[in-house]
Amino acid sequence: MLDTDIQASPAPLPEAPLYRRIHQALRERILDGDWPPGLRLPSESALGTLFEVSRITVRQALGALQREGLIYSRQGRGSFVSRPKAVQNVTRLQGFAEQMGAHGYEVRNRLLALSEVSADQKVASRLGLSKGAPVVEIRRLRLLDREPVSIELTWLPLDIGRQVARADLEVRDIFVILENDCALPLGQADLALDAVAADAELAARLNVPEGAPLLRVERLTHDSTGHPVDYEFLYFRGDTFQYRFKVDRSPSSVE
């Protein structure tokens, strides 16, 4: 039987792992504004010397910061403090430049490829075409304040695509071209979002490590009559961009 007059000492709380303490110290400097967006962090070697730890421990701390979206890395250049994420609301159907420009961002496009290709089964079914039908494929890199933010991969029916191809795709949104140059009023779009890992090509274009998380948006846009006219995949850097939705609960669903 235990002697009730003797109180066992409570076990000491385990100390946080060393990399967590370094992570917290660096995190506070970022959140307090001591390290502003765009600042390059000290090298792993310099941080290791500062905190008297190994580079492996520093790498763990930096990895935790990157998963939080507070920093991003560039191969061969080091780690940088992330800028606040650009936000695109999807309560209205708008092009990237339309909405970002309205918020004061500078938007540029870099045309990576423009060609006529045979539609595979997925593209054909989305656009209401037969498999193998000719379509126009457009690949663009979108830059926000001169930083690469997304890759846009678009397929258009041949007649529409040829009209779009004559426009200045380095400057203009495809939505604006469709409505103004093609006289094609747009109606609604179906969207699906998921997360994917950057392959070698996407990583190189977006200046992120291979395997970095990307937000992928699949979007099928219809004209005002409901006919599909624009099918695309948008790949956004997870550290720089955020899609934001507003949803209402129908009063009829409340009992």
C-alpha positions as CSV (number, residue, x, y, z in Angstrom):
1,M,0.0,0.0,0.0
2,L,1.2,3.5,-0.9
3,D,1.9,5.9,1.9
4,T,-0.6,8.7,1.3
5,D,1.6,11.2,3.1
6,I,4.2,10.9,0.4
7,Q,3.4,12.9,-2.7
8,A,5.1,11.7,-5.9
9,S,6.9,14.6,-7.7
10,P,5.3,15.4,-11.0
11,A,7.3,14.3,-14.0
12,P,9.0,17.2,-15.7
13,L,7.5,18.3,-19.0
14,P,9.6,17.2,-22.0
15,E,11.5,20.1,-23.6
16,A,10.5,21.0,-27.1
17,P,12.7,19.6,-29.8
18,L,15.6,21.9,-30.7
19,Y,14.4,22.5,-34.2
20,R,11.0,23.6,-32.8
21,R,12.7,26.2,-30.6
22,I,14.6,27.5,-33.6
23,H,11.5,27.4,-35.7
24,Q,9.6,29.5,-33.1
25,A,12.4,32.1,-32.9
26,L,12.5,32.6,-36.7
27,R,8.7,32.6,-36.9
28,E,8.5,35.4,-34.3
29,R,10.9,37.5,-36.3
30,I,8.8,37.1,-39.5
31,L,5.4,37.7,-37.8
32,D,6.7,40.7,-35.8
33,G,7.9,42.3,-39.1
34,D,11.6,42.2,-38.2
35,W,12.1,40.2,-41.5
36,P,9.9,41.8,-44.2
37,P,8.4,39.9,-47.2
38,G,11.1,39.2,-49.8
39,L,14.0,39.2,-47.4
40,R,16.5,36.4,-47.9
41,L,17.1,34.5,-44.7
42,P,20.6,33.8,-43.5
43,S,22.1,30.7,-44.9
44,E,21.7,27.3,-43.2
45,S,25.3,27.5,-42.2
46,A,24.9,31.0,-40.7
47,L,21.8,30.0,-38.8
48,G,23.6,26.9,-37.6
49,T,26.4,29.0,-36.2
50,L,23.9,31.5,-34.7
51,F,21.9,28.8,-32.8
52,E,24.9,26.5,-32.3
53,V,23.2,23.6,-34.0
54,S,23.7,21.3,-37.0
55,R,22.5,22.2,-40.5
56,I,20.1,19.2,-40.3
57,T,18.4,20.9,-37.3
58,V,18.2,24.2,-39.2
59,R,16.8,22.5,-42.2
60,Q,14.0,20.9,-40.1
61,A,13.2,24.4,-38.7
62,L,13.1,25.9,-42.2
63,G,11.0,23.1,-43.4
64,A,8.4,23.8,-40.7
65,L,8.3,27.4,-41.7
66,Q,7.9,26.5,-45.4
67,R,5.0,24.2,-44.6
68,E,3.3,27.1,-42.8
69,G,3.7,29.3,-45.9
70,L,5.9,31.8,-44.1
71,I,9.0,31.2,-46.3
72,Y,9.7,29.8,-49.7
73,S,13.0,28.5,-51.2
74,R,14.7,29.0,-54.5
75,Q,17.1,26.4,-55.7
76,G,20.7,27.7,-55.4
77,R,19.5,31.0,-53.8
78,G,18.3,30.1,-50.4
79,S,15.1,30.8,-48.4
80,F,13.0,34.0,-48.5
81,V,10.2,35.5,-46.4
82,S,6.9,35.0,-48.2
83,R,4.8,37.8,-49.3
84,P,1.1,37.9,-48.2
85,K,-0.9,35.6,-50.5
86,A,-2.8,37.2,-53.3
87,V,-6.5,36.4,-53.0
88,Q,-8.9,35.7,-55.9
89,N,-12.6,35.6,-55.0
90,V,-14.6,33.3,-57.1
91,T,-18.0,34.8,-56.5
92,R,-17.8,36.3,-60.0
93,L,-16.3,34.8,-63.2
94,Q,-13.3,36.9,-63.8
95,G,-9.9,36.5,-65.4
96,F,-6.8,36.5,-63.4
97,A,-5.6,39.9,-64.6
98,E,-9.0,41.4,-64.3
99,Q,-9.2,40.7,-60.6
100,M,-5.6,41.1,-59.6
101,G,-5.3,44.3,-61.6
102,A,-8.3,45.7,-59.7
103,H,-6.4,45.1,-56.4
104,G,-3.3,47.0,-57.6
105,Y,-1.1,44.1,-58.7
106,E,1.0,44.2,-61.8
107,V,0.1,41.2,-64.0
108,R,2.3,39.9,-66.8
109,N,2.0,36.8,-69.0
110,R,4.7,34.8,-70.7
111,L,3.5,32.7,-73.6
112,L,5.2,29.3,-73.4
113,A,3.4,27.5,-76.2
114,L,0.6,28.0,-78.7
115,S,-0.3,25.1,-81.1
116,E,-3.1,23.2,-82.7
117,V,-3.3,19.7,-81.3
118,S,-5.7,16.7,-81.3
119,A,-8.0,16.7,-78.3
120,D,-7.5,13.7,-76.0
121,Q,-10.6,12.0,-74.5
122,K,-10.8,14.3,-71.5
123,V,-10.4,17.6,-73.4
124,A,-12.8,16.4,-76.1
125,S,-15.5,15.4,-73.6
126,R,-15.2,18.6,-71.7
127,L,-15.6,20.7,-74.8
128,G,-18.3,18.6,-76.4
129,L,-16.1,17.4,-79.2
130,S,-15.1,14.1,-80.7
131,K,-11.8,12.5,-79.5
132,G,-9.0,13.6,-81.9
133,A,-10.9,16.8,-82.9
134,P,-8.5,19.7,-83.5
135,V,-8.2,22.3,-80.7
136,V,-6.0,25.2,-79.9
137,E,-3.7,24.6,-76.8
138,I,-2.2,27.6,-75.0
139,R,0.4,27.5,-72.2
140,R,1.2,30.6,-70.3
141,L,3.2,31.6,-67.2
142,R,1.4,34.2,-65.1
143,L,3.5,36.7,-63.2
144,L,2.3,38.8,-60.3
145,D,4.5,41.8,-59.5
146,R,7.0,40.1,-61.7
147,E,7.1,36.9,-59.6
148,P,5.9,33.6,-61.2
149,V,2.6,32.6,-59.6
150,S,0.8,30.2,-61.9
151,I,0.9,28.1,-65.1
152,E,-2.2,28.2,-67.2
153,L,-2.9,25.4,-69.7
154,T,-5.9,26.1,-71.9
155,W,-7.8,24.3,-74.7
156,L,-10.2,26.0,-77.0
157,P,-12.4,24.7,-79.9
158,L,-10.5,25.3,-83.2
159,D,-12.5,28.2,-84.6
160,I,-12.5,30.1,-81.3
161,G,-8.9,29.3,-80.5
162,R,-7.7,30.6,-83.8
163,Q,-9.3,34.0,-83.0
164,V,-7.8,34.0,-79.6
165,A,-4.4,33.1,-81.0
166,R,-4.4,36.4,-83.0
167,A,-4.7,38.5,-79.8
168,D,-1.9,39.7,-77.5
169,L,-1.7,36.8,-75.1
170,E,1.3,38.4,-73.4
171,V,-1.0,41.1,-72.0
172,R,-4.6,40.2,-72.1
173,D,-6.9,37.7,-70.3
174,I,-8.4,35.0,-72.4
175,F,-11.9,35.8,-70.9
176,V,-11.6,39.4,-72.1
177,I,-10.5,38.3,-75.6
178,L,-13.4,35.9,-75.8
179,E,-15.9,38.5,-75.0
180,N,-14.4,41.5,-76.8
181,D,-12.7,40.0,-79.8
182,C,-14.8,37.0,-80.4
183,A,-18.1,38.6,-79.4
184,L,-18.7,35.6,-77.2
185,P,-20.5,36.5,-73.9
186,L,-19.5,34.2,-71.1
187,G,-22.0,32.6,-68.7
188,Q,-20.8,30.3,-65.9
189,A,-17.9,28.1,-65.1
190,D,-17.5,24.7,-63.3
191,L,-14.5,24.6,-61.0
192,A,-12.7,21.8,-59.2
193,L,-9.7,22.3,-56.9
194,D,-7.1,19.9,-55.6
195,A,-3.5,19.8,-54.4
196,V,-0.7,18.3,-56.5
197,A,3.0,18.1,-56.3
198,A,5.1,20.1,-58.7
199,D,6.8,18.0,-61.3
200,A,10.2,19.0,-62.7
201,E,8.7,21.3,-65.4
202,L,6.3,23.1,-63.2
203,A,8.9,23.5,-60.5
204,A,11.4,25.0,-62.9
205,R,8.8,27.5,-64.3
206,L,7.4,28.5,-60.9
207,N,10.8,28.7,-59.1
208,V,9.8,26.1,-56.4
209,P,11.4,22.8,-55.4
210,E,10.3,19.7,-57.3
211,G,7.5,18.1,-55.2
212,A,6.4,21.4,-53.7
213,P,2.6,21.7,-53.1
214,L,0.6,23.4,-55.8
215,L,-3.1,24.4,-56.0
216,R,-4.6,23.0,-59.1
217,V,-7.8,24.5,-60.5
218,E,-9.7,22.7,-63.2
219,R,-12.1,25.1,-64.9
220,L,-14.6,24.6,-67.7
221,T,-16.2,27.9,-68.9
222,H,-19.4,28.1,-70.8
223,D,-20.8,30.9,-73.0
224,S,-24.1,32.6,-72.1
225,T,-26.0,29.9,-73.9
226,G,-24.4,27.1,-71.8
227,H,-22.0,25.8,-74.5
228,P,-18.5,24.9,-73.3
229,V,-15.9,27.2,-74.9
230,D,-12.8,27.2,-72.6
231,Y,-11.3,24.3,-70.7
232,E,-8.2,24.8,-68.6
233,F,-5.9,23.7,-65.7
234,L,-4.4,26.4,-63.6
235,Y,-1.4,25.5,-61.4
236,F,-0.8,28.0,-58.5
237,R,2.1,28.3,-56.1
238,G,0.7,27.4,-52.7
239,D,2.9,30.0,-51.0
240,T,1.7,33.0,-53.0
241,F,-1.9,32.5,-53.9
242,Q,-5.3,31.7,-52.3
243,Y,-8.7,31.1,-53.8
244,R,-11.5,32.4,-51.7
245,F,-15.2,31.3,-51.8
246,K,-18.4,32.7,-50.3
247,V,-21.2,30.2,-49.9
248,D,-24.7,30.8,-48.5
249,R,-26.9,28.3,-46.8
250,S,-30.3,28.2,-48.3
251,P,-33.0,29.1,-45.8
252,S,-35.1,26.1,-47.0
253,S,-32.4,23.8,-45.6
254,V,-33.0,25.0,-42.0
255,E,-35.7,23.2,-40.2
